[in-house]
Amino acid sequence: MPSRNQRLLMNAFEGWFAIHRRFPPDLLDDMTEAVADGERTHLGEVRFAVESRLPLPLVWEGLDASTRARQIFGQLNVWDTEHNCGVLIYVLMSEHRIEVVADRGIARRVKPEEWVSICAAMQESFAAGQWRAGALRGISEVHALLAKHFPSHGKARPDELPDRPVLL
């Protein structure tokens, strides 16, 4: 874990800031489609949020990626799904951090190591400059876990949350 001073520098100067270059509209469209298609296979809801960096005063106060991901989980109402099985994939570009936050329904059934594995695979792709592959793989792997634990059994269900990724 980087020190507070290292995190301050990362959030002030790190080169991953080109959020719109890394996540252009065509990739956001593909991600939206992947979220919508995957949600047809299970009862969960998936949100994807990307933040370029954290405000320096908040980093100074100790805000980290994990805490920020939980804040975004709440702000995007991912917790407010019928089956308590919403999942947020959160990317903090400046610190090269990826967090998955799962609502209590799915968190009871999926081991933390499975989320860590998804994050690591995405991290590897992103580090290699494969933003499209990493994002779509992460979405696909989250859907696979949700389909395993909360299958839809082919029944239509309402779409409770927007499918389009959020750039913060």
Backbone torsions as a table, in degrees:
resi	resn	phi	psi	omega
1	MET	NA	125.9	179.1
2	PRO	-65.7	152.6	176.5
3	SER	-70.7	168.8	178.4
4	ARG	-60.0	-42.5	179.7
5	ASN	-63.5	-40.3	177.0
6	GLN	-63.6	-42.7	179.4
7	ARG	-65.0	-37.0	176.0
8	LEU	-60.6	-45.4	178.6
9	LEU	-64.1	-42.0	179.6
10	MET	-60.9	-43.3	-178.4
11	ASN	-76.1	-18.7	177.7
12	ALA	-89.3	-36.6	-168.6
13	PHE	-129.7	-4.6	-173.0
14	GLU	-61.6	146.8	-173.2
15	GLY	-84.4	-0.4	-179.6
16	TRP	-81.3	13.6	-170.1
17	PHE	-72.2	-16.7	-174.1
18	ALA	-72.1	67.1	-173.4
19	ILE	-59.5	-40.7	-177.9
20	HIS	-77.3	-22.2	174.4
21	ARG	-77.2	-38.7	-179.7
22	ARG	-76.8	-32.5	-178.8
23	PHE	-126.0	70.0	-179.3
24	PRO	-71.9	167.4	-176.9
25	PRO	-54.1	-38.4	-179.0
26	ASP	-66.8	-35.7	175.9
27	LEU	-69.0	-41.5	177.3
28	LEU	-59.9	-38.4	176.6
29	ASP	-62.6	-45.8	179.3
30	ASP	-64.0	-38.5	178.2
31	MET	-66.4	-40.9	177.7
32	THR	-59.6	-45.3	179.1
33	GLU	-63.9	-41.1	179.5
34	ALA	-64.1	-40.3	177.8
35	VAL	-64.3	-48.0	-178.4
36	ALA	-62.7	-45.1	179.9
37	ASP	-62.7	-45.1	-178.7
38	GLY	-65.4	-35.5	-179.1
39	GLU	-66.9	-15.6	176.4
40	ARG	-73.2	-13.3	-176.1
41	THR	-98.4	-4.5	-176.4
42	HIS	-152.9	178.1	-177.9
43	LEU	-96.4	0.5	-176.8
44	GLY	-85.0	175.3	176.0
45	GLU	-128.6	136.2	-178.7
46	VAL	-120.1	131.7	173.2
47	ARG	-121.9	149.4	179.4
48	PHE	-129.9	124.2	-179.7
49	ALA	-128.6	137.6	178.8
50	VAL	-124.6	130.3	178.3
51	GLU	-124.0	130.9	-176.9
52	SER	-69.5	-43.4	-179.9
53	ARG	-163.9	164.6	177.2
54	LEU	-95.1	149.2	174.8
55	PRO	-61.5	134.9	-176.0
56	LEU	-57.2	-40.8	178.2
57	PRO	-60.2	-34.2	179.5
58	LEU	-73.2	-34.5	174.9
59	VAL	-64.8	-43.2	178.8
60	TRP	-58.5	-37.4	179.9
61	GLU	-76.7	-8.1	176.0
62	GLY	107.6	4.4	177.9
63	LEU	-63.1	127.8	177.8
64	ASP	-117.9	175.3	-175.7
65	ALA	-61.5	-40.1	-179.0
66	SER	-63.6	-45.8	178.3
67	THR	-65.2	-42.3	179.8
68	ARG	-63.0	-39.2	178.7
69	ALA	-61.5	-41.4	178.1
70	ARG	-66.0	-35.9	176.0
71	GLN	-62.7	-46.4	-179.5
72	ILE	-64.8	-38.5	175.5
73	PHE	-52.4	-46.3	178.8
74	GLY	-70.4	-44.6	-178.1
75	GLN	-61.9	-34.8	-179.0
76	LEU	-89.2	5.3	178.3
77	ASN	59.6	30.6	179.4
78	VAL	-66.2	-25.5	178.8
79	TRP	-71.7	-16.2	-170.1
80	ASP	-99.0	60.4	177.8
81	THR	-117.6	154.7	-174.1
82	GLU	-56.2	-40.5	-175.3
83	HIS	-102.9	11.8	-178.7
84	ASN	52.8	42.7	-178.8
85	CYS	-131.9	44.8	172.1
86	GLY	-83.9	147.5	179.9
87	VAL	-133.9	132.5	175.1
88	LEU	-110.1	129.4	168.6
89	ILE	-101.9	117.7	-175.8
90	TYR	-117.9	129.1	178.3
91	VAL	-117.8	122.7	173.3
92	LEU	-106.6	100.4	-170.6
93	MET	-62.7	-42.0	-174.7
94	SER	-61.7	-34.2	-177.1
95	GLU	-103.2	3.6	179.6
96	HIS	56.0	43.3	-176.8
97	ARG	-113.6	140.8	174.9
98	ILE	-128.6	129.8	-179.8
99	GLU	-127.3	141.9	170.8
100	VAL	-114.9	126.3	177.2
101	VAL	-115.8	123.4	-178.1
102	ALA	-114.2	140.1	176.6
103	ASP	-67.0	165.0	-171.7
104	ARG	-59.9	-32.2	-179.6
105	GLY	-62.8	-46.3	-179.7
106	ILE	-82.2	-32.2	-179.3
107	ALA	-62.3	-28.5	177.7
108	ARG	-69.4	-22.6	-173.6
109	ARG	-107.6	-20.7	-176.7
110	VAL	-109.0	129.5	179.5
111	LYS	-71.0	143.4	178.9
112	PRO	-54.3	-32.8	-179.8
113	GLU	-61.8	-29.1	179.2
114	GLU	-69.3	-38.6	176.4
115	TRP	-67.7	-41.5	179.7
116	VAL	-59.9	-39.5	179.0
117	SER	-63.0	-41.9	178.0
118	ILE	-62.8	-46.2	179.4
119	CYS	-60.4	-42.3	-179.2
120	ALA	-64.0	-41.5	178.6
121	ALA	-64.0	-41.9	177.8
122	MET	-64.5	-44.5	-179.7
123	GLN	-57.2	-44.2	179.9
124	GLU	-61.3	-45.2	178.7
125	SER	-63.9	-46.2	-179.3
126	PHE	-61.9	-42.0	179.8
127	ALA	-62.2	-28.8	178.4
128	ALA	-87.3	4.6	-180.0
129	GLY	80.4	11.3	-178.3
130	GLN	-97.5	70.7	-174.6
131	TRP	-66.3	-44.6	-179.8
132	ARG	-61.6	-51.5	-177.9
133	ALA	-61.1	-43.0	-179.0
134	GLY	-64.5	-45.4	-179.4
135	ALA	-65.1	-47.0	-178.1
136	LEU	-68.2	-34.7	176.7
137	ARG	-65.4	-43.8	178.5
138	GLY	-59.8	-45.5	178.4
139	ILE	-60.6	-46.2	-179.1
140	SER	-61.1	-42.9	-178.5
141	GLU	-69.5	-35.3	175.5
142	VAL	-65.3	-43.5	177.6
143	HIS	-60.1	-39.7	-179.8
144	ALA	-61.1	-42.6	178.0
145	LEU	-65.7	-42.3	179.5
146	LEU	-65.8	-40.1	178.9
147	ALA	-64.9	-34.0	178.4
148	LYS	-67.7	-42.4	-173.2
149	HIS	-97.8	-23.8	-179.4
150	PHE	-136.1	58.9	-177.0
151	PRO	-63.8	149.1	179.4
152	SER	-86.2	-16.3	-178.0
153	HIS	55.1	32.8	176.4
154	GLY	76.6	2.5	-179.3
155	LYS	-82.4	136.5	175.8
156	ALA	-69.7	146.6	179.1
157	ARG	-145.1	156.7	179.6
158	PRO	-70.9	148.9	174.9
159	ASP	-86.6	110.4	-171.8
160	GLU	-84.0	-26.8	-177.4
161	LEU	-131.7	154.0	177.7
162	PRO	-59.8	146.7	-179.0
163	ASP	-92.5	-19.9	-175.4
164	ARG	-72.4	134.0	175.6
165	PRO	-60.2	153.2	-179.8
166	VAL	-109.4	129.0	173.8
167	LEU	-103.1	119.2	-175.5
168	LEU	-101.1	NA	NA
